[in-house]
Each structure stands twice: as C-alpha cells, then as structure tokens.
Amino acid sequence: MNQTRTTAATALLCVACGSFLAVLLLGRSTSERRLLESRSTQFRELTDTEKHSLLLSHKDFLAQSPERQQQLRDIHQAAMAEPKLRETLLRFGNWWKQLSRPDWDTWMPLSTENRLTFVQEHWSTSSTRHTSDQVEIRFPEAYARRLPTLHLTTPECLMLVSTMVPEQDRSDDVRGDLQTLKSDGHKALRLNLFLFEKMQNARQSPEQVQKATDQVLTLKSILLNNLNDAEWSTAFKTALRPVEGRSWEVGWLTPIVYSIFSQCALKLGSDLLQEFPVSETQILTEFEKISPEQQRELMTLAPAQAKGRLEFLAQTDAAEGPEQQLLQRYAEFAGHQDRLLRSVSFGLGPQGGNSTTNRPDAPTTRRQNSREP
C-alpha cells in the first residue's frame, strides 16, 4: 500500500513538474505559445548553414556587455517600428560588409563625430570599391591639408614600386614570381611586399641612404610629371615648392612615399582576396578550425568584422597556383602590418609614426602555428 502511495505521489509530482516546465517553456498564454511555436517552426525550416550562423550570432550577442546588448535591443525595436530606418540599416550593413579589414580597424577607435566623417568620405566610393581599377591614397593629417586624395591606376602602382625595386635589386624568387604572375596588380603587389620585407631591417649605411635618396627623388619626378591625376600633381608641386632643394626635402617626401606604398599594398591585396570568393560553409568551417580561445576573441568583434577575418582565412586556403603563394605572402603582411609598417624606413631612418590612418594595433585572431586573418 505504501509503495502504491509513493508511486502515485511520484506520478503526481512528475505531472506537476511537467506542467510547470511547459508553462516556462511554452509561455503562460496562448499568444506566447503561438509565438514560440512559430519561432520554432521558422528555426526548423532554416538550412544547416543558416542554423549555424544564427547560433553564432546568438553567441556573439551573449559575448557583448549588458550595455551593448541593450543597445542592440533598442536598435532592433526601433528598426521594427520604422520601415525606413530598417531599410537604412540594411543599406549600411551592405556598405559595411564591403569595407576592407584596414577600414574596419580604422573605424573601431573613432569617436561618433569622426565615424560620421568616415562614412561621408567612404560611402560614395563603396559601390565601386570592388570593380575600380584605382587605388586611393590618403596622406597623414599634416599633409592632407595641402595634398588631396591621390588616385593611382594599377599600372602606375607598378611603375612607382618598380622605381624603388629595380631589376638588379630583385631576388631570384621575385624574378621567378613576376614571370608567372599575369596581371599588373599581382606583380605590383609582389614587388610591394618584397619592398617592405627588404626595407624592414635595412642597414642605415651611407651607401644605402644615398641609394634610397636617389630613388625617392626619382619618385618625386614621376609624381610631378607622369601621373594621370593632374589635379593631385599640381597640388603636390605647390606643396613641394618651399622644401625643394633643401636639406630636409627627402625627409619631407618620405611620409608621402610611405603612404603610397603601404596603401597600394593593402588595396592590391584586398583586390586579390576578392578573386577567390568562398561560400558561407567554407567561412563557418574556418571558425571550427581555430581554438576555443580564438573563437571567444573573435566573438568580441562586430559580426561583420569577425566574418571578414574568417573569410580572409578561407580565401587564403581556396587560392591555387602562383596566386596562392602571393596570397599567403599578403596574409603574412596583413597579419603583422602594424609592426611591419612602423619599422620600415626605406633606408632613410625612422619615418616616425606616419600612419595614414592612425589606427591602433588590430586585434589578432591567429590559428595556432598559422597566420592571422
């Protein structure tokens, strides 16, 4: 009898617990249950890739601070209540995804006012970013007041870097690569990367300084007389006039040279990456390859930025032939570009913090014993 009572009590307890859980899980009202059932149906209808992406987005949301989570909730509620705002946010999201990694890293430390300025400067060119044959060069603040944005074609990038890396200064590997690479953009990128590798630890001997000086002065002549961007060349000639022929002329030119080659390398590398599109599945696979610690670090970034870094890794794996080797070299350059660009002097001594973007060290997401995205 006692056993029967115990069994009956247990059964009633299970029913009660089950009812309690059902209320918790399915909601207390019919409308809540319908909403949960509708969301559950929507989730089941997603593809495996979409489910995986949704779960990653949820993890990314949970990794944010409480303040950031509330901001995202507020944005979501505002967008749902205002169709025009939702449309604007979608346009902004598409624009944001088109930006390069350097653009994303430049954005992160900016104030609200400077972010608005960044959008105004980049919005008009974002739609042609992937198809444009031009490289836009922006200069440090001290120069930007006198020098507008310089627009270079890919052949002009190749011409300029060939001046700094003439045939006799190229290694056998570089000569071989230039014979197998087909486009001017790939060749210019290979020479740019070799230039930074070569000059990173260049000895400041009198011979090296004199050689670099001669090369910079040759570049000056090209910038004045051989570019298609006549408006920039005119502004450059005006800005150059007070220092031309003086002892500090080459020192004044060095940040300009630095800006041109560093931004050429980043733009040409970005163009190379776009030649190897990858699927969502390939991008998600890269997330599974990195360590849990790296996954957590990645989830602290903005979703588009995190996806861009995973896409970078997937594209590097997808490339084949001589372009694969070039892409791997660019991946190494991009992964260490802050340290590398700060250390390069072009044989003329320290160039002294002439970063054109004034951006901080980018957060790293490195595969173990591998490269950074």
Number of C-alpha atoms within 10 A of each C-alpha: 6 7 8 9 10 11 12 12 12 12 12 12 12 12 12 12 12 12 12 13 12 13 14 10 12 17 15 12 9 10 11 14 16 13 13 15 13 12 12 11 11 10 14 11 11 12 10 12 12 14 14 14 15 14 12 16 14 12 14 18 18 14 17 16 11 11 9 13 14 12 12 14 12 12 15 12 12 13 17 12 11 10 11 11 14 17 12 12 14 13 11 14 12 14 15 17 16 17 19 18 20 17 15 17 17 18 17 14 13 14 10 10 8 12 15 11 13 15 15 11 11 14 16 10 12 18 13 12 18 14 9 13 16 19 22 15 19 19 24 17 14 9 16 12 10 14 22 16 14 20 19 20 18 22 15 21 24 21 17 22 24 18 14 22 17 11 11 7 12 16 12 9 9 15 14 11 19 18 9 13 17 12 11 17 23 24 24 27 27 26 25 27 21 19 20 22 14 17 16 18 14 18 15 14 11 11 11 15 17 14 14 18 20 14 16 23 14 14 20 20 10 16 20 17 14 14 16 14 16 15 14 19 20 15 14 19 16 12 15 17 10 10 14 14 10 9 9 10 17 20 16 16 18 21 20 20 19 20 19 22 23 18 19 26 24 22 22 24 25 20 19 20 22 12 11 18 14 16 11 14 14 17 19 18 14 18 22 10 12 17 14 11 9 16 16 14 16 24 21 18 16 15 15 16 20 21 19 20 21 22 25 25 22 25 23 23 16 15 19 12 9 15 20 17 15 23 25 18 18 25 20 16 22 20 19 16 19 15 12 16 19 15 19 22 22 27 23 23 15 14 19 12 12 19 19 20 16 12 16 12 12 16 14 15 21 19 16 11 6 9 18 20 22
